[in-house]
Amino acid sequence: MFMASRPSSSSPHLARTPDDLGSWDPLRDLGFPGEFPYTRGIQPTMYRGRLWTMRQYAGFATAAESNARYRYLLEQGVSGLSVAFDLPTQMGYDSDHPLAAGEVGKVGVAIDSIEDIATLFDGIPLDRVSTSMTINATAIILLALYVAEARRQGVAPAALSGTVQNDILKEYVARGTYIYPPRASLRIVTDIFAYCEQSLPQWNTISISGYHIREAGSTAVQEVAFTLANAIAYVDAAVASGLDVNRVGRRLSFFFNAHNDFLEEIAKFRAARRLWARLMRERFGATDPRAQQLRFHTQTAGSTLTAQQPDNNVVRVALQALAAVLGGTQSLHCNGRDEALALPTEESARIALRTQQIIAHESGVANTVDPVAGSWAIERLTDDIEHQARETLARIEHAGGTLAAIEAGLIQREIQDAAYRAQLAIDGGEAVVVGVNRFTDHAADGQAPSIEVFQVDPEVERQQIARVRAVRAGRSRNAWQRALDQVTAAARDGRNLVPPIVDAVEARATVGEIADALRAEFGEYRDTFEG
C-alpha cells in the first residue's frame, strides 16, 4: 500500500550567492571533517578511511529461514546484520499466545526462547559480525538472549559489537509497540546503559530513531527535533541514574530516514549532527569528542515506495541512499523494490545491496571527504533545519520536556498534522508521485505487479507454536521458576534487570514469560491520546 511522500519542510532551495547564507560562519558552522561541530562528518577522512557498514534489514518466518538469509547476505558482501522481529516478539507475546495468532513470522523473525536465538545465529561468529537488533519494548530480553548465545559460542560479551534499538519513547508517538508505562520503560533503558557500560564495551546501547517518526508522517525538521528531544530525555535519565555523560554519550547511536528530497535530506543529516554536538557540549557539558558526535544508521524511506510500477522504487532507493552517503551516514540499509507489496525476495535484497556497492565503488563519491561542503544551497538548508529544530525543541521544553509532551499528545498531534498536509498535497496533485498521481500506466491499471512477491508459509506459525511448547516441556521447572522469580525481585527492588534476565533465558524462560513478569510489576500502558 502506498503511503504519502512528504513535501519539503524547510526553506525552498533558493540560495544562489554567499549573501543568501546570512550570518553563516564557515569556521564556526562548517569547520573541518572530524572536528566540532562535526557538520562535515565525524571522521577526518570519512569514507576514504573506511566505508559505511552495509547492513540489510532482514528477518522472517522461523529462525532457521532467517539464518539462511543472513548467511546468503554475508556471502554477498554485507558487513553487518540487522534483525527484524515479528510483532509478537516486539510486543512480548510468545507465538502460542492468542494475540499472536496470524502474526507469527510475518513482519520479522519469531523469537520465543534461547533455542530460537541459537538457530538464528547458527554458524555466524558473533565476535566477527556486528549485529543490529530492531527491538524496543522487549529490547532487554533480546539483548540478554544475544549475550546468552555468545556465551554458548564461547564468545566473551566484551567481544560483541552491534546495536540494540532500545528507543521506547518513539514507540509512544510513532509506532505503538510499547508495553510498559513511559517511566518504567525509561528505567529499563538505563539498566541496559549501565549493564553495557560494565560488560559490553563495544555495544551501542541505543539507536535513537527518527526513522519511524518520519514514516509516521513527520517533516524533515520534525524528524530531527523529535529524535533529539527523545535523546535529551535518555541522557537526562542516564545522568539522573548516576551515569557519566561522557561515557553515556560515547555509546549513543541514531537511526534516520533517507527520504525523497535529495538536497534537504543531505542537509538534514548535517544539521542533526551539528545540533547534537552543540547540545551535548552546551546543555550537558560533554567534553569527550566521541560523546559529542552523532553517529547514525540510515534506512531508505519505506513510506515512499509504491505498489504501482514497483521497479521505480529501485531509482527512489538509489537516490535516497546517495543522499545518506553524502550526508555522512555510518551504516546504511536499502529497501527492496517490492516492499510496498511484501517482504523482499532474495533477488530484491540482492539488488538493494548492489545499490550500496555501486555507490561505494563506482560513483566516486566516497573518494572525497564531504563533497557537498560549501554549497550555498546545502549550507542554507542545513542552517534552516537546525534553526527550526531548535525552535521545536524549545516548544517541547516549554511543555515540560519530552515525557510531558508525549503524555499531553503534543508530539503525536504535530506528526499527524504533517502527515495530513502531505496526503492532501498528493491527493491534490501538488506533490507528484510518479506512477501514482502522474505518469501512470493505464494499460496496467488494476493488474497485479509483474514481479515475484515473497510469501511466508502458513505452516510457520504451527511449527513455531510446537517449538515454543517443546521448550517449556523440556526445561527444569525449578531452575526456570527460580530464575523468573529473580527477574520479578529485581524489577521490584530496583536492581539492574539485565543479569537476572540473562539467567532466565539460560534457564529457558520464554520472551513472553519474562515480559509478563515485568508486566506484573510495571503495569501496561494504555494510550489515552486522541488525535
Secondary structure, 3 states (H helix, E strand, C coil): CCCCCCCCCCCCCCCCCHHHHCCCCHHHHHCCCCCCCCCCCCCCCHHHCCCCEEEEEECCECHHHHHHHHHHHHHCCCCEEEEEECHHHHHCCCCCCHHHCCCCCCCCECCCCHHHHHHHCCCCCCCCCEEEEECCCCHHHHHHHHHHHHHHHCCCHHHCCEEECCCCHHHHHHHCCCCCCHHHHHHHHHHHHHHHHHHCCCEECEEEECHHHHHCCCCHHHHHHHHHHHHHHHHHHHHHCCCCHHHHHCCEEEEEEECCCHHHHHHHHHHHHHHHHHHHHHCCCCCCHHHHCCCEEEEECHHHCCCCCCCHHHHHHHHHHHHHHHCCCCEEECCCCCCCCCCCCHHHHHHHHHHHHHHHHCCCHHHCCCCCCCCHHHHHHHHHHHHHHHHHHHHHHHCCCHHHHHHCCHHHHHHHHHHHHHHHHHHCCCCCCECCCECCCHHHCCCCCCCCCCCCCCHHHHHHHHHHHHHHHHCCHHHHHHHHHHHHHHHHHCCCCHHHHHHHHHCCCCHHHHHHHHHHHHCCCCCCCCC
